[in-house]
Amino acid sequence: MSTSQKITLAKGLNMGLRKAMEDDDKVLLMGEDVGKLGGVFRITDGLQKDFGEDRVIDSPLAESGIVGTAVGMALRGYRPVIEIQFDGFVYPAYDQIVCQVAKYTYRSQGKVKMPIVIRIPFGGGIGAVEHHSESPEAQFAHTPGLKVVACSNPVDGYWMIQQAIAHDDPVIFLEPKRQYHADKAELDESATPEPLFTSRVVRAGTDATVLAYGPTVKTALKCAEAAASEGRSLEVIDLRTLSPLDMAPVLESVRRTGRCVVTHEAHVNLGMGAELAARITEECFYSLEAPVLRVGAFDTPYPPSRIEEEYLPDLDRVLDAVDRTFAF
Amino acid sequence: MSEPASPRSDTFGPDLAEVFGPAQSDGGPDLVQLLTPEGERVHHPEFDHDFSAEELRGLYRDMVLTRRIDVEATALQRHGELGIWAQLLGQEAAQIGAGRALRPQDYVFPTYREHGVAYCKGVDPLRLLGLFRGVDQGGWDPHENNFGLYTIVIGAQTLHATGYAMGMQRDGVVGTGDPERDSAVIAHFGDGASSQGDVNEAFIFAASYNAPVVFFCQNNQWAISEPIERQTRIPLYQRALGFGFPGIRVDGNDVLATYAVTQAALQRAREGNGPSFVEAYTYRMGAHTTTDDPTRYRLNDELEHWKLKDPIERLKVYLRRNGLVDQQFFDDLDAEAKEMGHHLREGCKALPDPKPLDQFGYVFSEMTDEIAAQRDEFAAYLASFEGSHS
């Protein structure tokens, strides 16, 4: 009997959460509207019905309260998985995440573990109002004590959420909301996934390396397709893990290609691209034919949605950057 | 045009002075008290407890030793052995009353001033000094004594307490009727923290889920330099009703009343009847910390007034007047306090400094390759100086 089926990212996450809850009865879900409604994006659809209100908990509308009580649950031996409804709503919980979730293990000299997963739908492109389209990953990657990952596709969604829940450290789990109900992919539940904190070459190439994660992986793959038709071979790496970074496949690739473009929806200034450019420059200085270029959002707040496509990095802007790396 | 006759200029809603009564500086009529500042035993219709002579002597001993811990640590700071110390002088009854009401299975979420509660829970007071000396950030295992790590961000621990209590509910250790099993959480915080969003969110979560948590607020009248009037326009204990659970104001300088009220609140929680709020009305007789200078913001008269309500003196008077102690008791206790002082002085100076490479440990449950690489690089850098001074 084949275990394969075609699923969306939303379905992959939902199936992954269900599997994690079946595997370990200490796993609890909590968030706003995650119960009967199944979450505003339906990621937790049907889970409260099957696992009960004690394990799938509709919370009061208070993000600091959600994260702070999750800390207490983790101290009691539970593995809370909490949903922040939208990226821009995480800031009321910022203190609890940065000062408590991230620091408890260090403060206790390893006597206390914080196996908390904070799921955040992130990124834009859904025509939303303010605070619903942001990319706050660098703020968390900059915080010692947190691990930060971003899935980009349905299969990774299924595996990565389970791996994050099984992990003993706090994980900020970023989900590209634009992709939730977009493309389908074949999931083989009997497969063995790669480790969580690893990056992956998703398209091999020889002329330049494009680094992406979350929503920009799809953009990068389209770029590679377009570039190929013009005779240029781009290698695309889905970073998957933002903290810690998995630099080995990145460095190996850039040493071969000599050129690198990083793209993310977050602001360029002090973003993930800045860290990647610095590390690549330190490690691959003599292999580089051009400086590492970054393509991301401008250093402006997220704009009104009617012009968001002029704000987000798209195929043309990434290809333009690739062209510029060849001009050096 | 004639105005309607009204005693108030503001006719919107009820008259708050009528609802809450006039402002009280002495705790007001709702203050639960079992032992007056003069050492007179009084009774309360709802919260009372028969204390044996041994229990009374025990509570006195606990308060004296707690004060000794505080005095020694303050002196250690003055001698440069601690970077800072958060003093509890004057709050011994609030902490011992609350601490002794706990059962072993109950869990404490402290601020950074709960030295007396830590002592009650069996944490070696020496372990408290590491944080203030700068050799660690809380040197005890929270699960060993069910006493959480000191939390410095004001009020953050009240949410941890609530989440922990929600975990207890899921573990089936609430409302079973088994006194060995039924458990509760106590969340400590101060009057300043009552303004924090986290504290108010903790109230809401605890009420919503009927979590077994006692919110224990030591209202010591001052949040560093800000008086209680800056935090609230109504007595703090009366806020609880607005969140949907009872609030009680107890004389926090009366160890008997604090014990009785906290014990009742914890029992209520253990039985599955949900959260409650205890406002221990007390006074910070010392500074906020050893870096603070209260002479800049409060009058000495106020301190002198509260000295008359000293939590230790009133129990001493009661014990003596009723012939429950003899000179031997005081001599023995004095010797014990001296031994505690010696333990803290010698132990503090012997606390080892962490090594430079220790800072890389415990960021995560297992060291990541990234941090290991930074550690190794720093180790090599340090090693490059070896022998260079010869």
Interface residues (C-beta under 8 A of the other chain):
Chain A: L28 D54 S59 P60 A62 S64 G65 V67 G68 T69 A70 V71 G72 M73 A74 L75 R76 G77 Y78 P80 P92 D95 Q96 C99 Q100 Y104 T105 Y106 R107 S108 Q109 G110 K111 V112 K113 P144 G145 K147 D168 D169 F197 P244 L245
Chain B: F109 D136 Q137 G138 G139 D141 P142 H143 G148 L149 T151 V153 A156 T158 L159 H160 A161 T162 G163 Y164 A165 M166 G167 M168 Q169 R170 D171 G197 D198 E201 A202 I204 F205 S208 G361 Y362 V363 F364 S365 E366 T368 D369 E370 I371
